[in-house]
Every structure is written in C-alpha cells, then in structure tokens.
Amino acid sequence: MLGLHDSRRDDDPDVQRLLCAVAEARALTAFILAAWQVARALTVHLVEAVLAEWARQPTAWPPGPVCDTAKRR
C-alpha cells in the first residue's frame, strides 16, 4: 500500500522552491499562501502516485449476464 512517504518529492526543485517560500515568509498571509502551495503540490503528487498504483492492478471484471464468464479487455 502506498504511504505518504512514498509520494513525497523533497528532492524535486519545485517542491524545494515551495518549501523555501514557506521558510522565508515574514507575514501570516505570505506564510498561509506558501503553505497552501505546498499542500497543493503534495496533493498532486499523492493523487498521481495512487492513480499509478491503481493502474498497475488487474481489473476484476464481473461475470456476464448471459454466459456467466468474466469479461476481458
């Protein structure tokens, strides 16, 4: 099962830029906006990782109504 650690991309330059923006924020508004961007990037990476994992799993097709055998594509 995919864990949160598996979806993190700390070595990604874009993520590093976002984390630096959080660390360098000097106002509450700037901090919140920077943290929001980090959360958005983390969410994108997490969704991509989960969808890739789902794509690797075989599809269990239900049996057909007429011949009662599983469909395959």
Secondary structure, 3 states (H helix, E strand, C coil): CCCHHHHCCCCCHHHHHHHHHHHHCCCHHHHHHHHHHHHHHHHHHHHHHHHHHHHHCCCCCCECCCCCCECCC
